[in-house]
Amino acid sequence: MAITLPPNNTDVPAAYLGAWRKRTADTHSLWLQTTRLHAMIDIPADRPDFSGRASWEQFSDEELMVLAHQGGVAGACIAAEDVLHRRRQLDYLPQRGQAFLRRMRAEGAVLREFCLDGRETAVWERLAGPEGGVVGLRFHDVEVGVAHGDQCRGYLLVVGPHFAYVRDRFVATQRAESLAMLAELKNFTRAQLIAVLDFELSFGRRDGAHPWRIELSTIPFREGRRLMDDAILRRIIDGAGRGPEKIQRQGRSFLRYWTLDEWQPRVSEPAR
């Protein structure tokens, strides 16, 4: 049966809102879903422990290729009945724009995900609902003082006590099954491989003994670091759309323009 989806982004059903976990023998996956935006990360379960590394320079070529097998995606959503299209607007995989449609079925604190042909692909366990609030922020970075300088986009999502921070890479990629396959096909240099790996999908909690600490990231040396604090989040929300802030990254200056996509300080618990 043909699937007819709305042409533009839509709000998703309340049952999908929350922080979700899928843990299998092969991957550790986390998914944050706001009313309009999503972010998802897939880290191979056998990824080595890279704690102690502080920069890309401390990875061997072989270790960089290990990171090229990670995955993750973020973007807006289109929902129609039980079909959810998570748009691949920012994609760790070189598959931006490719369709990502699934049928969803809520069963209490579990959300079952199916391909359109009926095959079950995932069972998501809810870590937290949206009761503690939902924030969806987008940003756009523009390099300062450089004609036709680098630009990239990203998201900051908060659902209850959980957060996700997404920053795109600065370089374009051609379509391929994975970054590892693309690197092998194109015979990337070490510098080219680092450039495509420099895509951040970081997840963590903003409560507990170490608030706003990154717990899982596609960039291993970001894990354990503090992303921000509640005061900074509030400043970003209040200043969104009013002009850029200046940030430094790897010795380069950028203007970051924030846009507030959604903000619900308190949200009722979805019906089950």
C-alpha positions as a Markdown table, in Angstrom:
| # | Residue | x | y | z |
|---|---|---|---|---|
| 1 | Met | 0.0 | 0.0 | 0.0 |
| 2 | Ala | 1.4 | 3.4 | -1.0 |
| 3 | Ile | 2.4 | 5.7 | 1.9 |
| 4 | Thr | 1.2 | 9.3 | 1.6 |
| 5 | Leu | 3.1 | 11.7 | 3.8 |
| 6 | Pro | 2.6 | 15.5 | 4.3 |
| 7 | Pro | 5.0 | 17.5 | 2.2 |
| 8 | Asn | 6.4 | 19.4 | 5.2 |
| 9 | Asn | 7.5 | 18.8 | 8.7 |
| 10 | Thr | 4.9 | 17.9 | 11.3 |
| 11 | Asp | 4.6 | 17.4 | 15.0 |
| 12 | Val | 5.0 | 13.8 | 16.1 |
| 13 | Pro | 2.5 | 11.9 | 18.3 |
| 14 | Ala | 2.9 | 12.5 | 22.0 |
| 15 | Ala | 3.7 | 8.8 | 22.6 |
| 16 | Tyr | 7.0 | 9.3 | 20.7 |
| 17 | Leu | 8.3 | 12.2 | 22.9 |
| 18 | Gly | 11.2 | 11.2 | 25.2 |
| 19 | Ala | 14.7 | 9.8 | 25.5 |
| 20 | Trp | 15.0 | 6.2 | 24.2 |
| 21 | Arg | 17.6 | 3.5 | 24.4 |
| 22 | Lys | 18.1 | 0.5 | 22.1 |
| 23 | Arg | 20.8 | -1.9 | 23.3 |
| 24 | Thr | 21.7 | -5.0 | 21.2 |
| 25 | Ala | 24.7 | -7.2 | 21.0 |
| 26 | Asp | 26.0 | -5.1 | 18.2 |
| 27 | Thr | 25.2 | -1.5 | 19.0 |
| 28 | His | 24.5 | 1.0 | 21.7 |
| 29 | Ser | 21.8 | 3.4 | 20.4 |
| 30 | Leu | 20.2 | 6.5 | 21.9 |
| 31 | Trp | 17.3 | 8.5 | 20.5 |
| 32 | Leu | 16.0 | 11.9 | 21.6 |
| 33 | Gln | 12.6 | 12.9 | 20.2 |
| 34 | Thr | 11.1 | 16.3 | 20.7 |
| 35 | Thr | 7.8 | 17.4 | 19.1 |
| 36 | Arg | 9.5 | 18.4 | 15.9 |
| 37 | Leu | 13.1 | 17.3 | 16.0 |
| 38 | His | 15.1 | 14.1 | 16.5 |
| 39 | Ala | 18.7 | 13.0 | 17.1 |
| 40 | Met | 19.9 | 9.4 | 17.2 |
| 41 | Ile | 23.3 | 7.8 | 17.7 |
| 42 | Asp | 24.6 | 4.3 | 17.0 |
| 43 | Ile | 27.9 | 3.3 | 18.5 |
| 44 | Pro | 29.2 | -0.2 | 17.8 |
| 45 | Ala | 29.3 | -2.2 | 21.0 |
| 46 | Asp | 32.8 | -3.3 | 20.4 |
| 47 | Arg | 34.2 | 0.2 | 20.0 |
| 48 | Pro | 37.5 | 0.3 | 22.0 |
| 49 | Asp | 37.8 | 2.4 | 25.1 |
| 50 | Phe | 39.4 | 5.6 | 23.9 |
| 51 | Ser | 39.4 | 7.4 | 27.2 |
| 52 | Gly | 42.5 | 9.4 | 27.8 |
| 53 | Arg | 42.6 | 10.7 | 24.2 |
| 54 | Ala | 42.3 | 14.4 | 23.9 |
| 55 | Ser | 42.5 | 15.1 | 20.1 |
| 56 | Trp | 42.4 | 13.5 | 16.7 |
| 57 | Glu | 46.2 | 13.5 | 16.6 |
| 58 | Gln | 46.2 | 10.8 | 19.3 |
| 59 | Phe | 44.4 | 8.3 | 17.2 |
| 60 | Ser | 46.2 | 5.9 | 14.8 |
| 61 | Asp | 45.0 | 5.5 | 11.3 |
| 62 | Glu | 43.5 | 2.1 | 12.2 |
| 63 | Glu | 41.6 | 3.6 | 15.1 |
| 64 | Leu | 40.2 | 6.4 | 12.9 |
| 65 | Met | 38.8 | 3.7 | 10.6 |
| 66 | Val | 37.1 | 2.1 | 13.6 |
| 67 | Leu | 35.2 | 5.4 | 14.2 |
| 68 | Ala | 34.2 | 5.4 | 10.6 |
| 69 | His | 31.8 | 2.5 | 11.4 |
| 70 | Gln | 29.7 | 4.6 | 13.7 |
| 71 | Gly | 26.3 | 6.1 | 12.8 |
| 72 | Gly | 23.8 | 8.8 | 13.7 |
| 73 | Val | 21.2 | 11.1 | 12.3 |
| 74 | Ala | 19.3 | 14.2 | 13.2 |
| 75 | Gly | 16.7 | 16.5 | 11.7 |
| 76 | Ala | 13.0 | 17.3 | 11.5 |
| 77 | Cys | 10.2 | 14.8 | 11.3 |
| 78 | Ile | 7.1 | 14.0 | 9.3 |
| 79 | Ala | 4.4 | 11.9 | 10.9 |
| 80 | Ala | 1.3 | 10.4 | 9.4 |
| 81 | Glu | -0.8 | 7.8 | 11.2 |
| 82 | Asp | 1.7 | 5.2 | 12.5 |
| 83 | Val | 4.5 | 6.1 | 10.0 |
| 84 | Leu | 7.4 | 8.3 | 11.1 |
| 85 | His | 9.8 | 9.8 | 8.7 |
| 86 | Arg | 12.9 | 11.0 | 10.6 |
| 87 | Arg | 14.5 | 13.3 | 8.0 |
| 88 | Arg | 18.2 | 12.8 | 7.4 |
| 89 | Gln | 19.1 | 16.5 | 7.5 |
| 90 | Leu | 22.3 | 16.0 | 9.4 |
| 91 | Asp | 23.7 | 12.5 | 9.0 |
| 92 | Tyr | 26.9 | 10.9 | 10.3 |
| 93 | Leu | 26.6 | 8.4 | 7.5 |
| 94 | Pro | 27.1 | 9.7 | 4.0 |
| 95 | Gln | 23.4 | 9.2 | 3.3 |
| 96 | Arg | 21.9 | 12.7 | 3.8 |
| 97 | Gly | 18.5 | 13.0 | 2.3 |
| 98 | Gln | 17.9 | 9.2 | 2.0 |
| 99 | Ala | 14.4 | 8.1 | 3.2 |
| 100 | Phe | 14.2 | 6.9 | 6.8 |
| 101 | Leu | 10.6 | 5.7 | 7.2 |
| 102 | Arg | 9.4 | 3.4 | 9.9 |
| 103 | Arg | 6.1 | 2.2 | 11.3 |
| 104 | Met | 5.9 | 2.8 | 15.1 |
| 105 | Arg | 3.8 | 1.0 | 17.7 |
| 106 | Ala | 3.7 | 2.3 | 21.3 |
| 107 | Glu | 3.3 | -0.3 | 24.1 |
| 108 | Gly | 3.6 | 1.5 | 27.4 |
| 109 | Ala | 7.2 | 2.4 | 28.1 |
| 110 | Val | 8.3 | 0.6 | 24.9 |
| 111 | Leu | 8.2 | 1.8 | 21.3 |
| 112 | Arg | 8.4 | -0.9 | 18.6 |
| 113 | Glu | 9.8 | 0.1 | 15.2 |
| 114 | Phe | 9.0 | -1.7 | 12.0 |
| 115 | Cys | 10.1 | -1.4 | 8.3 |
| 116 | Leu | 7.2 | -0.6 | 6.0 |
| 117 | Asp | 7.1 | -4.3 | 4.9 |
| 118 | Gly | 6.3 | -5.3 | 8.5 |
| 119 | Arg | 9.8 | -6.5 | 9.7 |
| 120 | Glu | 10.6 | -5.4 | 13.2 |
| 121 | Thr | 13.8 | -3.4 | 13.3 |
| 122 | Ala | 14.1 | -2.1 | 16.9 |
| 123 | Val | 12.5 | -2.1 | 20.3 |
| 124 | Trp | 13.1 | 1.2 | 22.1 |
| 125 | Glu | 13.0 | 1.5 | 25.9 |
| 126 | Arg | 11.9 | 4.8 | 27.2 |
| 127 | Leu | 14.5 | 6.4 | 29.6 |
| 128 | Ala | 12.5 | 9.5 | 30.3 |
| 129 | Gly | 9.4 | 11.3 | 29.0 |
| 130 | Pro | 9.0 | 15.0 | 28.3 |
| 131 | Glu | 7.5 | 15.8 | 31.7 |
| 132 | Gly | 10.6 | 17.8 | 32.7 |
| 133 | Gly | 10.3 | 20.0 | 29.6 |
| 134 | Val | 11.3 | 20.0 | 26.0 |
| 135 | Val | 13.7 | 22.3 | 24.2 |
| 136 | Gly | 14.6 | 22.2 | 20.5 |
| 137 | Leu | 17.3 | 24.6 | 19.2 |
| 138 | Arg | 18.9 | 24.9 | 15.9 |
| 139 | Phe | 22.2 | 26.7 | 15.1 |
| 140 | His | 24.1 | 27.9 | 12.1 |
| 141 | Asp | 27.9 | 28.6 | 12.3 |
| 142 | Val | 29.6 | 31.0 | 9.9 |
| 143 | Glu | 33.4 | 31.4 | 9.9 |
| 144 | Val | 34.5 | 35.0 | 10.7 |
| 145 | Gly | 36.8 | 37.0 | 8.4 |
| 146 | Val | 37.1 | 34.5 | 5.6 |
| 147 | Ala | 35.5 | 35.0 | 2.3 |
| 148 | His | 33.4 | 31.9 | 1.5 |
| 149 | Gly | 34.5 | 30.4 | 4.8 |
| 150 | Asp | 33.3 | 27.2 | 6.4 |
| 151 | Gln | 29.7 | 26.9 | 7.6 |
| 152 | Cys | 27.9 | 24.2 | 9.4 |
| 153 | Arg | 24.6 | 23.6 | 11.2 |
| 154 | Gly | 23.5 | 21.8 | 14.3 |
| 155 | Tyr | 20.9 | 21.1 | 17.0 |
| 156 | Leu | 20.7 | 21.2 | 20.8 |
| 157 | Leu | 17.8 | 19.1 | 22.0 |
| 158 | Val | 16.6 | 18.7 | 25.6 |
| 159 | Val | 14.0 | 16.2 | 26.7 |
| 160 | Gly | 13.5 | 16.0 | 30.5 |
| 161 | Pro | 16.9 | 15.3 | 32.1 |
| 162 | His | 18.5 | 14.2 | 28.8 |
| 163 | Phe | 20.2 | 16.3 | 26.1 |
| 164 | Ala | 21.6 | 15.8 | 22.6 |
| 165 | Tyr | 24.1 | 18.1 | 20.9 |
| 166 | Val | 24.6 | 17.7 | 17.1 |
| 167 | Arg | 27.1 | 19.5 | 14.9 |
| 168 | Asp | 27.6 | 18.8 | 11.3 |
| 169 | Arg | 31.0 | 18.3 | 9.6 |
| 170 | Phe | 32.4 | 21.1 | 7.5 |
| 171 | Val | 33.0 | 19.0 | 4.4 |
| 172 | Ala | 30.5 | 17.5 | 2.0 |
| 173 | Thr | 30.4 | 13.7 | 1.4 |
| 174 | Gln | 29.4 | 11.6 | -1.5 |
| 175 | Arg | 26.7 | 8.9 | -0.9 |
| 176 | Ala | 28.0 | 5.6 | 0.4 |
| 177 | Glu | 26.9 | 2.8 | 2.8 |
| 178 | Ser | 29.3 | 4.0 | 5.6 |
| 179 | Leu | 32.2 | 6.5 | 6.1 |
| 180 | Ala | 34.5 | 3.5 | 6.2 |
| 181 | Met | 33.4 | 2.4 | 2.7 |
| 182 | Leu | 33.7 | 5.9 | 1.4 |
| 183 | Ala | 37.2 | 6.3 | 2.8 |
| 184 | Glu | 38.3 | 3.1 | 1.2 |
| 185 | Leu | 36.7 | 3.9 | -2.2 |
| 186 | Lys | 38.2 | 7.4 | -2.3 |
| 187 | Asn | 41.5 | 6.4 | -0.7 |
| 188 | Phe | 41.3 | 9.2 | 1.8 |
| 189 | Thr | 44.4 | 10.8 | 3.3 |
| 190 | Arg | 44.5 | 10.9 | 7.1 |
| 191 | Ala | 43.5 | 14.6 | 7.0 |
| 192 | Gln | 40.5 | 13.8 | 4.7 |
| 193 | Leu | 39.4 | 11.0 | 7.0 |
| 194 | Ile | 39.6 | 13.3 | 10.1 |
| 195 | Ala | 37.6 | 15.9 | 8.3 |
| 196 | Val | 34.7 | 13.6 | 7.6 |
| 197 | Leu | 34.9 | 12.1 | 11.2 |
| 198 | Asp | 34.6 | 15.6 | 12.7 |
| 199 | Phe | 30.8 | 15.3 | 13.1 |
| 200 | Glu | 29.6 | 15.4 | 16.6 |
| 201 | Leu | 26.6 | 13.6 | 18.0 |
| 202 | Ser | 26.9 | 13.8 | 21.8 |
| 203 | Phe | 24.3 | 12.6 | 24.4 |
| 204 | Gly | 24.2 | 13.0 | 28.1 |
| 205 | Arg | 22.2 | 14.0 | 31.2 |
| 206 | Arg | 21.8 | 17.5 | 32.6 |
| 207 | Asp | 21.1 | 16.3 | 36.2 |
| 208 | Gly | 22.9 | 14.2 | 38.8 |
| 209 | Ala | 26.4 | 14.6 | 40.3 |
| 210 | His | 27.9 | 15.8 | 37.0 |
| 211 | Pro | 25.2 | 17.9 | 35.2 |
| 212 | Trp | 25.5 | 18.4 | 31.5 |
| 213 | Arg | 28.3 | 15.9 | 31.1 |
| 214 | Ile | 28.6 | 14.1 | 27.8 |
| 215 | Glu | 28.2 | 10.3 | 28.3 |
| 216 | Leu | 28.3 | 9.0 | 24.7 |
| 217 | Ser | 29.6 | 10.7 | 21.6 |
| 218 | Thr | 30.8 | 9.9 | 18.0 |
| 219 | Ile | 33.9 | 11.9 | 19.0 |
| 220 | Pro | 35.3 | 9.8 | 21.9 |
| 221 | Phe | 37.4 | 12.6 | 23.4 |
| 222 | Arg | 34.2 | 14.7 | 24.0 |
| 223 | Glu | 32.9 | 12.1 | 26.5 |
| 224 | Gly | 33.3 | 13.1 | 30.1 |
| 225 | Arg | 33.3 | 16.8 | 29.2 |
| 226 | Arg | 30.7 | 19.3 | 30.3 |
| 227 | Leu | 28.7 | 20.7 | 27.4 |
| 228 | Met | 27.2 | 23.8 | 29.2 |
| 229 | Asp | 25.0 | 24.5 | 32.2 |
| 230 | Asp | 21.3 | 25.5 | 32.8 |
| 231 | Ala | 22.2 | 29.2 | 32.9 |
| 232 | Ile | 23.8 | 29.0 | 29.5 |
| 233 | Leu | 20.8 | 27.1 | 28.1 |
| 234 | Arg | 18.5 | 29.8 | 29.4 |
| 235 | Arg | 20.7 | 32.6 | 27.9 |
| 236 | Ile | 20.6 | 30.8 | 24.5 |
| 237 | Ile | 16.8 | 30.4 | 24.7 |
| 238 | Asp | 16.4 | 34.1 | 25.6 |
| 239 | Gly | 18.8 | 35.3 | 22.9 |
| 240 | Ala | 17.7 | 33.0 | 20.1 |
| 241 | Gly | 17.0 | 35.0 | 16.9 |
| 242 | Arg | 18.4 | 38.2 | 18.3 |
| 243 | Gly | 21.9 | 38.0 | 16.8 |
| 244 | Pro | 25.0 | 35.8 | 16.8 |
| 245 | Glu | 27.4 | 34.8 | 19.5 |
| 246 | Lys | 31.1 | 34.4 | 18.8 |
| 247 | Ile | 32.7 | 31.0 | 19.4 |
| 248 | Gln | 36.2 | 29.6 | 19.0 |
| 249 | Arg | 36.8 | 26.1 | 17.6 |
| 250 | Gln | 40.3 | 24.7 | 16.8 |
| 251 | Gly | 41.8 | 28.2 | 16.7 |
| 252 | Arg | 39.2 | 29.6 | 14.3 |
| 253 | Ser | 36.4 | 32.1 | 15.0 |
| 254 | Phe | 32.7 | 31.5 | 14.1 |
| 255 | Leu | 29.5 | 33.4 | 14.5 |
| 256 | Arg | 26.8 | 31.1 | 15.8 |
| 257 | Tyr | 23.2 | 32.0 | 15.1 |
| 258 | Trp | 20.6 | 30.3 | 17.3 |
| 259 | Thr | 17.0 | 29.6 | 16.4 |
| 260 | Leu | 14.4 | 28.4 | 18.9 |
| 261 | Asp | 12.3 | 25.7 | 17.3 |
| 262 | Glu | 10.3 | 24.7 | 20.4 |
| 263 | Trp | 10.3 | 25.3 | 24.1 |
| 264 | Gln | 7.9 | 23.7 | 26.5 |
| 265 | Pro | 9.1 | 24.2 | 30.1 |
| 266 | Arg | 6.7 | 21.5 | 31.4 |
| 267 | Val | 4.9 | 18.8 | 29.3 |
| 268 | Ser | 2.1 | 16.5 | 30.3 |
| 269 | Glu | 3.0 | 12.8 | 30.3 |
| 270 | Pro | 2.0 | 11.1 | 27.0 |
| 271 | Ala | -1.0 | 8.8 | 27.3 |
| 272 | Arg | -0.2 | 5.1 | 27.4 |
